Amino acid sequence: MGDPKRIRKKYETPSHPWQKSRIVEEKELIKRFGLKNHRELWRVKTFVSKQRKEAMRLIPLKTEQAEKEKKQLMDKLIRLGLLSKDSAVTDVLNLSAEDALNRRLQTLVFKKGLARTIKQARQMIVHGHIVVNGVKITSPSYLVSVEEEAGIEFDTKSPFYDVEHPERVVKGGVVNE
């Protein structure tokens, strides 16, 4: 049958589980970005932390291989929209979890006005009403690249595709296009 895939955690838990200030901060982020649970936030924080660690490892190195790796790291973060084109490798150290949370599909669907609330954006994605460049994505945590951002729209088979759908009418009678 072959080797079974070994499933690993994609997040690191906080070193101290009962710090009130951290818990309050995390609850505020979870509410603002409509996350399902703390695990989703920890996953984003771990992703950002790994990018920072990689940058810290590469900054002092001057070899040819290190320069290639710096370029790859910067290209990846620029493509994801976490950094601007004129950023330096040291700017990776200033990345925060909020920067990555702003690039999630759930947040971008809400900011584009396809959903009334951040929770509704999550539901639309999970239920398959949203496509990115014609591909149905059902994961709210999908990190949208800068090129894909313009391609976020309703699926043509979705009831939300109809402009007259009641959930597409925003306060004031203006229809989202």
C-alpha positions as CSV (number, residue, x, y, z in Angstrom):
1,M,0.0,0.0,0.0
2,G,2.9,2.3,0.5
3,D,3.9,4.7,3.2
4,P,1.1,6.5,4.8
5,K,1.4,10.3,4.7
6,R,2.5,11.6,8.1
7,I,0.2,14.4,9.1
8,R,2.0,17.2,11.0
9,K,0.7,20.3,12.7
10,K,1.0,23.4,10.7
11,Y,1.0,25.7,13.8
12,E,2.8,26.2,17.0
13,T,0.9,26.8,20.2
14,P,1.8,29.7,22.5
15,S,4.5,28.9,25.0
16,H,2.3,30.0,27.9
17,P,-1.4,29.1,27.5
18,W,-2.9,31.4,30.1
19,Q,-1.6,34.9,29.5
20,K,-4.6,37.3,29.7
21,S,-3.1,40.0,27.4
22,R,-2.4,37.5,24.6
23,I,-5.8,35.9,24.9
24,V,-7.5,39.3,24.7
25,E,-5.4,40.3,21.7
26,E,-6.1,37.0,20.0
27,K,-9.9,37.2,20.6
28,E,-9.9,40.7,19.1
29,L,-8.1,39.4,15.9
30,I,-10.4,36.3,15.7
31,K,-13.5,38.5,15.8
32,R,-12.1,41.2,13.4
33,F,-11.0,38.6,10.8
34,G,-13.9,36.1,11.4
35,L,-11.6,33.2,12.2
36,K,-13.1,29.8,13.3
37,N,-10.8,29.3,16.2
38,H,-7.5,30.1,17.8
39,R,-5.8,27.4,15.7
40,E,-6.3,29.4,12.5
41,L,-4.6,32.4,14.1
42,W,-1.8,30.3,15.4
43,R,-1.3,28.9,11.9
44,V,-0.9,32.4,10.4
45,K,1.4,33.5,13.2
46,T,3.5,30.4,12.6
47,F,3.7,31.1,8.9
48,V,4.9,34.7,9.5
49,S,7.3,33.5,12.2
50,K,8.9,31.1,9.8
51,Q,9.3,33.8,7.1
52,R,11.0,36.0,9.7
53,K,13.3,33.2,10.9
54,E,14.3,32.5,7.3
55,A,15.1,36.2,6.8
56,M,17.1,36.4,10.0
57,R,19.1,33.4,8.8
58,L,19.7,34.9,5.4
59,I,20.5,38.5,6.2
60,P,24.1,38.0,7.5
61,L,25.0,35.5,4.7
62,K,26.9,36.8,1.6
63,T,27.3,33.6,-0.4
64,E,25.8,33.1,-3.9
65,Q,23.4,30.5,-2.6
66,A,22.2,32.9,0.1
67,E,21.5,35.6,-2.5
68,K,19.4,33.2,-4.5
69,E,17.4,32.2,-1.4
70,K,16.9,35.9,-0.4
71,K,15.6,36.6,-3.9
72,Q,13.2,33.6,-3.7
73,L,12.0,34.6,-0.3
74,M,11.4,38.2,-1.4
75,D,9.6,37.1,-4.7
76,K,7.3,34.8,-2.7
77,L,6.3,37.6,-0.2
78,I,5.9,40.1,-3.0
79,R,3.8,37.7,-5.0
80,L,1.6,37.2,-1.9
81,G,1.3,40.9,-1.4
82,L,2.9,40.9,2.0
83,L,5.7,43.2,0.9
84,S,6.1,45.9,-1.8
85,K,8.4,45.6,-4.8
86,D,10.9,48.1,-3.4
87,S,11.2,46.2,0.0
88,A,14.5,44.9,1.3
89,V,15.1,41.6,3.1
90,T,15.2,43.4,6.4
91,D,11.5,44.4,5.9
92,V,10.5,40.8,6.3
93,L,11.3,41.2,10.0
94,N,8.5,43.8,10.3
95,L,5.8,41.4,9.0
96,S,2.9,40.8,11.4
97,A,0.1,38.3,11.6
98,E,-2.3,41.0,10.6
99,D,-0.5,41.5,7.2
100,A,-1.1,37.8,6.4
101,L,-4.6,37.9,7.7
102,N,-5.4,40.7,5.3
103,R,-4.3,38.5,2.4
104,R,-6.7,35.6,3.2
105,L,-9.5,34.9,0.8
106,Q,-12.1,35.4,3.5
107,T,-10.9,39.0,4.2
108,L,-10.6,39.9,0.6
109,V,-14.1,38.7,-0.3
110,F,-15.5,40.9,2.5
111,K,-13.3,43.9,1.6
112,K,-14.4,43.6,-2.1
113,G,-18.0,43.9,-1.0
114,L,-19.1,40.4,-2.1
115,A,-20.3,39.7,1.4
116,R,-22.0,41.9,4.0
117,T,-20.0,40.5,7.0
118,I,-16.8,38.7,7.5
119,K,-18.7,35.6,8.7
120,Q,-20.9,35.6,5.6
121,A,-17.7,35.8,3.5
122,R,-16.5,32.6,5.2
123,Q,-19.8,30.9,4.7
124,M,-19.9,31.8,1.0
125,I,-16.4,30.4,0.4
126,V,-17.0,27.2,2.3
127,H,-20.3,26.6,0.5
128,G,-18.6,27.0,-2.9
129,H,-20.0,30.4,-4.1
130,I,-16.7,32.1,-4.6
131,V,-14.2,31.5,-7.4
132,V,-10.7,32.8,-7.9
133,N,-9.8,33.2,-11.6
134,G,-12.4,30.6,-12.5
135,V,-11.3,28.0,-9.9
136,K,-13.6,27.3,-7.0
137,I,-11.7,27.7,-3.7
138,T,-13.5,26.4,-0.6
139,S,-10.8,27.3,1.9
140,P,-11.2,30.7,3.7
141,S,-7.6,30.6,4.7
142,Y,-6.3,30.6,1.2
143,L,-3.6,33.3,0.7
144,V,-4.5,35.2,-2.4
145,S,-1.7,36.4,-4.5
146,V,-1.7,40.0,-6.0
147,E,-2.4,38.6,-9.5
148,E,-5.3,36.6,-8.3
149,E,-6.9,39.4,-6.3
150,A,-8.8,40.9,-9.3
151,G,-10.2,37.4,-10.2
152,I,-12.3,37.0,-7.0
153,E,-15.9,36.8,-7.9
154,F,-19.1,34.7,-7.5
155,D,-19.3,31.3,-9.2
156,T,-21.5,31.4,-12.3
157,K,-23.5,28.5,-10.9
158,S,-24.1,30.2,-7.6
159,P,-27.4,31.9,-6.8
160,F,-25.4,34.9,-5.6
161,Y,-24.2,35.4,-9.3
162,D,-27.7,36.9,-10.0
163,V,-27.5,40.7,-9.4
164,E,-31.0,40.7,-8.0
165,H,-30.2,38.2,-5.3
166,P,-31.4,39.7,-1.9
167,E,-28.1,39.1,-0.2
168,R,-26.3,41.2,-2.8
169,V,-28.3,44.3,-2.0
170,V,-26.4,46.5,0.3
171,K,-27.8,49.1,2.7
172,G,-29.2,52.1,0.9
173,G,-30.5,50.0,-2.1
174,V,-27.2,50.0,-4.0
175,V,-26.4,46.7,-5.7
176,N,-22.9,45.3,-5.6
177,E,-21.5,44.6,-9.0
